């Protein structure tokens, strides 16, 4: 929403286009400077940051809604998306007065307010999706009600709006559990990378170090990465080989339920 008029139309007519009690919250993971990061936004007159999200259109599938919301927020399409949980048990989702107050602080920028019986004040269930994006490709679209955005290290996430900290914790837990069933690295690393770079990525996701020699043996044995006849010149005496992902082998292992990086 890019103008006061669009905000007012959403507040008074949004329930005709969207399902009033169902939303999508997106945990957008990016990787930069050997840190796993999450994209947060902050709405007008709000102390706490939030996850990007939105409502589901009445004739729209959940995953289609998640893709639309992410495209609107980041300008990216064909993203890697995984649905991971449905959220509705948090007391913050049941406190209609708090929800109403927070909405009115935000919507004050458009000189409009809602009451306790308004469709936006009522309880909403949220379906969580996580996305894996190229940090450098994300271009956050300015919105009338969004005053700021930031990439935050997963180990330094502040106190967020509503149950969004819980959503991030669940997304990270799911990402870690799927690390060996999905091609996570393919979606977070550049097309060509060094062994040190992929090791640093997995250490950032899992929050623990690996033995360098054992990590290399495991990666080579799996056959899901290929050593290229290219090197990256880092210094006078350091020119490590570059690798890329063998997607054919990765797909076969995934179908067989095997380990995939």
HELIX and SHEET records of a PDB file:
HELIX    1   1 UNK A    4  UNK A   17  1                                  14    
HELIX    2   2 UNK A   62  UNK A   74  1                                  13    
HELIX    3   3 UNK A   91  UNK A   93  5                                   3    
HELIX    4   4 UNK A   96  UNK A  107  1                                  12    
HELIX    5   5 UNK A  108  UNK A  110  5                                   3    
HELIX    6   6 UNK A  119  UNK A  121  5                                   3    
HELIX    7   7 UNK A  135  UNK A  137  5                                   3    
HELIX    8   8 UNK A  154  UNK A  156  5                                   3    
HELIX    9   9 UNK A  164  UNK A  177  1                                  14    
HELIX   10  10 UNK A  184  UNK A  188  1                                   5    
HELIX   11  11 UNK A  195  UNK A  206  1                                  12    
HELIX   12  12 UNK A  212  UNK A  222  1                                  11    
HELIX   13  13 UNK A  247  UNK A  255  1                                   9    
SHEET    1   A 4 UNK A  52  UNK A  57  0                                        
SHEET    2   A 4 UNK A  18  UNK A  32 -1                                        
SHEET    3   A 4 UNK A  35  UNK A  43 -1                                        
SHEET    4   A 4 UNK A 146  UNK A 153 -1                                        
SHEET    1   B 4 UNK A  52  UNK A  57  0                                        
SHEET    2   B 4 UNK A  18  UNK A  32 -1                                        
SHEET    3   B 4 UNK A 125  UNK A 132  1                                        
SHEET    4   B 4 UNK A  80  UNK A  87 -1                                        
SHEET    1   C 2 UNK A 225  UNK A 235  0                                        
SHEET    2   C 2 UNK A 238  UNK A 245 -1                                        
END                                                                             
